[in-house]
Amino acid sequence: MLDTLRQSGAFKALFPRPEHGLQAILINTSGGVTGGDRFHVTAHIGTDTHTTLTTQAAERAYRASPGETGHMRSRLTVAENATLHWLPQELILYNGCALDRRLEIDLAPTARLLMAEPVLFGRTAMGETLTDASFRDRIRITRAGQPLYLDGVSLTGDLAARLARASSGNGAAAMVSLLYVAPDAEAHLAPLRALLPPTGGASLLAPDMLTLRLVAPDGHALRTHLLPALDRLSGGALPTSWRL
Protein backbone atom coordinates (compact mmCIF):
# COMPACT_ATOMS: atom_id res chain seq x y z
CA MET A 1 0.00 0.00 0.00
CA LEU A 2 1.23 3.49 -0.86
CA ASP A 3 0.69 5.91 2.03
CA THR A 4 1.91 9.20 0.57
CA LEU A 5 3.37 10.38 -2.72
CA ARG A 6 4.84 13.70 -3.80
CA GLN A 7 6.49 14.23 -7.17
CA SER A 8 7.49 17.29 -9.14
CA GLY A 9 9.53 18.42 -12.10
CA ALA A 10 10.83 15.85 -14.56
CA PHE A 11 11.01 13.00 -12.03
CA LYS A 12 7.86 10.86 -11.83
CA ALA A 13 6.84 7.44 -10.56
CA LEU A 14 4.42 4.87 -11.97
CA PHE A 15 3.02 1.92 -10.04
CA PRO A 16 2.31 -1.31 -11.91
CA ARG A 17 0.53 -4.15 -10.15
CA PRO A 18 2.93 -7.03 -9.45
CA GLU A 19 1.75 -10.23 -7.80
CA HIS A 20 3.52 -9.39 -4.55
CA GLY A 21 4.49 -6.18 -2.80
CA LEU A 22 4.67 -2.65 -4.17
CA GLN A 23 6.63 -1.72 -7.28
CA ALA A 24 7.56 1.82 -8.30
CA ILE A 25 9.05 2.65 -11.69
CA LEU A 26 11.00 5.91 -11.64
CA ILE A 27 10.80 7.92 -14.87
CA ASN A 28 12.94 10.89 -15.88
CA THR A 29 10.74 12.64 -18.43
CA SER A 30 13.60 14.94 -19.49
CA GLY A 31 15.37 11.93 -21.00
CA GLY A 32 18.61 12.21 -19.05
CA VAL A 33 20.85 14.21 -16.72
CA THR A 34 23.13 17.06 -17.70
CA GLY A 35 25.11 19.77 -15.93
CA GLY A 36 23.08 21.76 -13.40
CA ASP A 37 20.30 19.16 -13.07
CA ARG A 38 19.29 18.02 -9.60
CA PHE A 39 17.23 14.90 -8.98
CA HIS A 40 16.15 13.67 -5.56
CA VAL A 41 14.43 10.45 -4.45
CA THR A 42 13.32 9.98 -0.86
CA ALA A 43 11.37 6.91 0.25
CA HIS A 44 10.45 5.06 3.44
CA ILE A 45 9.69 1.34 3.23
CA GLY A 46 7.20 0.54 5.99
CA THR A 47 7.22 -2.32 8.49
CA ASP A 48 6.49 -5.81 7.08
CA THR A 49 6.32 -4.57 3.48
CA HIS A 50 8.09 -5.49 0.25
CA THR A 51 8.98 -2.69 -2.19
CA THR A 52 10.85 -2.66 -5.49
CA LEU A 53 12.20 0.62 -6.87
CA THR A 54 13.40 0.46 -10.46
CA THR A 55 13.52 2.59 -13.61
CA GLN A 56 11.68 2.48 -16.90
CA ALA A 57 14.90 2.32 -18.93
CA ALA A 58 18.58 3.15 -18.71
CA GLU A 59 19.42 6.59 -17.31
CA ARG A 60 21.69 8.80 -19.41
CA ALA A 61 24.29 11.27 -18.23
CA TYR A 62 24.71 13.71 -21.13
CA ARG A 63 27.46 16.17 -21.99
CA ALA A 64 27.62 19.03 -19.50
CA SER A 65 28.66 22.63 -20.04
CA PRO A 66 32.08 23.55 -18.58
CA GLY A 67 31.91 24.04 -14.82
CA GLU A 68 28.46 22.45 -14.43
CA THR A 69 27.67 19.11 -12.76
CA GLY A 70 24.50 17.06 -12.59
CA HIS A 71 23.45 15.75 -9.18
CA MET A 72 21.42 12.67 -8.26
CA ARG A 73 20.52 11.98 -4.64
CA SER A 74 18.60 8.97 -3.29
CA ARG A 75 17.83 8.61 0.43
CA LEU A 76 15.90 5.54 1.54
CA THR A 77 14.94 4.01 4.87
CA VAL A 78 13.74 0.44 5.40
CA ALA A 79 11.74 -0.42 8.53
CA GLU A 80 11.65 -3.60 10.61
CA ASN A 81 10.94 -6.85 8.70
CA ALA A 82 10.67 -4.89 5.44
CA THR A 83 12.37 -5.69 2.13
CA LEU A 84 13.70 -3.21 -0.42
CA HIS A 85 14.85 -4.12 -3.91
CA TRP A 86 16.71 -1.10 -5.30
CA LEU A 87 17.17 -2.08 -8.94
CA PRO A 88 17.65 0.88 -11.28
CA GLN A 89 18.63 -0.08 -14.82
CA GLU A 90 21.98 0.94 -16.28
CA LEU A 91 23.40 4.42 -15.99
CA ILE A 92 24.99 5.30 -19.35
CA LEU A 93 27.79 7.87 -19.19
CA TYR A 94 28.22 9.96 -22.35
CA ASN A 95 31.44 11.66 -23.38
CA GLY A 96 31.68 15.08 -21.73
CA CYS A 97 29.32 14.21 -18.89
CA ALA A 98 29.78 15.47 -15.32
CA LEU A 99 27.74 13.60 -12.73
CA ASP A 100 27.78 13.42 -8.93
CA ARG A 101 25.55 10.62 -7.64
CA ARG A 102 24.88 9.49 -4.09
CA LEU A 103 22.80 6.67 -2.63
CA GLU A 104 22.07 6.40 1.10
CA ILE A 105 20.02 3.56 2.59
CA ASP A 106 19.38 3.04 6.30
CA LEU A 107 18.17 -0.42 7.31
CA ALA A 108 16.38 -1.38 10.48
CA PRO A 109 18.04 -4.35 12.27
CA THR A 110 15.64 -6.89 10.66
CA ALA A 111 15.31 -5.20 7.27
CA ARG A 112 16.41 -6.90 4.02
CA LEU A 113 17.98 -5.33 0.94
CA LEU A 114 18.86 -6.20 -2.64
CA MET A 115 20.73 -3.37 -4.35
CA ALA A 116 22.32 -3.27 -7.80
CA GLU A 117 23.91 -0.26 -9.53
CA PRO A 118 25.04 -1.00 -13.12
CA VAL A 119 27.07 1.59 -15.04
CA LEU A 120 28.03 1.71 -18.75
CA PHE A 121 31.05 3.77 -19.76
CA GLY A 122 29.92 4.99 -23.18
CA ARG A 123 27.85 3.36 -25.92
CA THR A 124 30.17 0.66 -27.21
CA ALA A 125 27.74 -0.36 -29.98
CA MET A 126 28.21 3.13 -31.46
CA GLY A 127 31.98 3.09 -31.00
CA GLU A 128 31.85 5.73 -28.28
CA THR A 129 34.69 6.04 -25.79
CA LEU A 130 34.88 8.38 -22.82
CA THR A 131 37.93 10.56 -23.39
CA ASP A 132 36.64 13.45 -21.26
CA ALA A 133 34.12 12.78 -18.49
CA SER A 134 33.61 13.13 -14.74
CA PHE A 135 31.80 10.58 -12.59
CA ARG A 136 31.66 10.65 -8.81
CA ASP A 137 29.55 7.96 -7.12
CA ARG A 138 29.02 7.29 -3.41
CA ILE A 139 27.01 4.47 -1.82
CA ARG A 140 26.42 4.44 1.93
CA ILE A 141 24.40 1.66 3.58
CA THR A 142 23.79 1.83 7.32
CA ARG A 143 21.98 -0.39 9.81
CA ALA A 144 20.23 1.46 12.59
CA GLY A 145 22.43 4.44 11.73
CA GLN A 146 25.73 2.51 11.96
CA PRO A 147 27.92 2.05 8.83
CA LEU A 148 27.36 -1.30 7.12
CA TYR A 149 28.66 -0.85 3.56
CA LEU A 150 30.53 2.06 2.01
CA ASP A 151 31.53 2.20 -1.65
CA GLY A 152 32.75 4.92 -3.96
CA VAL A 153 34.05 5.68 -7.43
CA SER A 154 35.72 8.89 -8.57
CA LEU A 155 36.80 9.08 -12.22
CA THR A 156 37.75 12.23 -14.12
CA GLY A 157 39.35 12.89 -17.49
CA ASP A 158 40.13 10.14 -20.00
CA LEU A 159 38.02 7.36 -18.49
CA ALA A 160 38.69 4.97 -21.38
CA ALA A 161 42.43 5.17 -20.76
CA ARG A 162 41.98 4.60 -17.03
CA LEU A 163 39.67 1.63 -17.54
CA ALA A 164 42.12 0.12 -20.05
CA ARG A 165 44.66 -0.44 -17.27
CA ALA A 166 44.94 -3.99 -15.99
CA SER A 167 44.77 -2.69 -12.42
CA SER A 168 41.36 -1.06 -12.96
CA GLY A 169 39.06 -2.33 -15.72
CA ASN A 170 41.45 -4.14 -18.08
CA GLY A 171 39.49 -2.72 -21.00
CA ALA A 172 36.01 -3.06 -19.47
CA ALA A 173 33.27 -0.62 -20.43
CA ALA A 174 30.59 -1.79 -18.00
CA MET A 175 30.40 -2.63 -14.31
CA VAL A 176 27.91 -3.36 -11.55
CA SER A 177 28.04 -3.19 -7.77
CA LEU A 178 25.55 -5.44 -5.95
CA LEU A 179 24.73 -5.88 -2.27
CA TYR A 180 22.39 -8.42 -0.70
CA VAL A 181 21.49 -8.18 2.98
CA ALA A 182 19.30 -11.01 4.29
CA PRO A 183 19.56 -13.99 6.68
CA ASP A 184 20.08 -16.42 3.75
CA ALA A 185 22.98 -14.50 2.18
CA GLU A 186 25.54 -17.25 2.81
CA ALA A 187 23.40 -19.85 1.02
CA HIS A 188 23.62 -17.81 -2.21
CA LEU A 189 27.40 -17.40 -2.26
CA ALA A 190 28.47 -20.59 -4.05
CA PRO A 191 25.63 -20.51 -6.64
CA LEU A 192 26.40 -16.89 -7.49
CA ARG A 193 30.10 -17.57 -7.91
CA ALA A 194 29.18 -20.33 -10.37
CA LEU A 195 27.23 -17.80 -12.45
CA LEU A 196 30.06 -15.27 -12.73
CA PRO A 197 32.79 -15.00 -15.38
CA PRO A 198 36.48 -14.53 -14.43
CA THR A 199 35.90 -10.75 -14.36
CA GLY A 200 33.40 -11.02 -11.49
CA GLY A 201 33.56 -11.94 -7.85
CA ALA A 202 31.27 -12.46 -4.86
CA SER A 203 32.13 -12.42 -1.16
CA LEU A 204 30.49 -12.51 2.24
CA LEU A 205 31.15 -9.40 4.31
CA ALA A 206 29.10 -10.89 7.15
CA PRO A 207 26.91 -14.00 7.56
CA ASP A 208 23.90 -11.98 6.36
CA MET A 209 25.64 -9.69 3.84
CA LEU A 210 26.83 -10.64 0.37
CA THR A 211 28.53 -8.35 -2.12
CA LEU A 212 29.17 -8.87 -5.82
CA ARG A 213 31.27 -6.90 -8.28
CA LEU A 214 31.42 -7.51 -12.01
CA VAL A 215 33.09 -5.77 -14.94
CA ALA A 216 32.36 -6.58 -18.59
CA PRO A 217 33.32 -5.38 -22.07
CA ASP A 218 29.85 -3.95 -22.76
CA GLY A 219 26.28 -3.74 -21.50
CA HIS A 220 25.13 -6.94 -23.20
CA ALA A 221 27.87 -9.01 -21.58
CA LEU A 222 27.10 -7.39 -18.23
CA ARG A 223 23.41 -8.32 -18.42
CA THR A 224 24.20 -11.85 -19.54
CA HIS A 225 25.72 -12.54 -16.13
CA LEU A 226 23.83 -10.02 -13.99
CA LEU A 227 20.26 -11.08 -14.80
CA PRO A 228 20.65 -14.68 -13.55
CA ALA A 229 22.15 -13.33 -10.32
CA LEU A 230 19.28 -10.88 -9.85
CA ASP A 231 16.71 -13.57 -10.65
CA ARG A 232 18.16 -15.76 -7.95
CA LEU A 233 18.43 -13.07 -5.28
CA SER A 234 15.01 -11.56 -6.04
CA GLY A 235 13.28 -14.92 -5.97
CA GLY A 236 12.31 -14.57 -9.62
CA ALA A 237 10.62 -11.22 -8.98
CA LEU A 238 12.82 -9.07 -11.23
CA PRO A 239 10.76 -6.13 -12.58
CA THR A 240 9.30 -6.56 -16.08
CA SER A 241 11.02 -3.35 -17.22
CA TRP A 242 14.36 -5.17 -16.92
CA ARG A 243 13.31 -7.64 -19.63
CA LEU A 244 11.88 -5.26 -22.22
C-alpha angles and dihedrals in degrees: 000000000000111000102183137359132187123174134165143167119013095332114092138162131218125195119213120187111251121182092252135028130345123307125195123190112203115214127193102203092190089068098237149350126280137167114310095019118129123196125180132187121186122175140163119206107210129226116289093004135125118217133176120197115192141145133252093236141338116314117233128214105203132199112292129211115253112283095014127110132189117228130208120184127182121181118180135172125197119201131214116307090000127131127215125191107193102190114156114171121244123314107221115206115208125204110274095023123143114196134166111190130179133182122190123181125176116197127200112231093264098036122118128215140191111185129175127174113184120188130190118202100214132325103290093184088064094045093249120158127184106240095155120025142121124217125171117177129177128183120187121180119182134180115215087342095307120116113263105160130007124183135166145175127194117181126165134169123006099015094174091059092048093048090048091067116102090228093059120024103339089220097321120150098186137047142169134201115204132184128186120189115184139112091260096053095114092055090061097051101087095041091050093049088054090056096052129090122227089273092063136068141184129200141172113242090181135353089271099034127076126179129193131190125186135175124191140177093249145351095273093055090046093054092045089067101026099056096059089050092050092046090055097045094043093049091243092305098118109150116262090236088069091063100046 
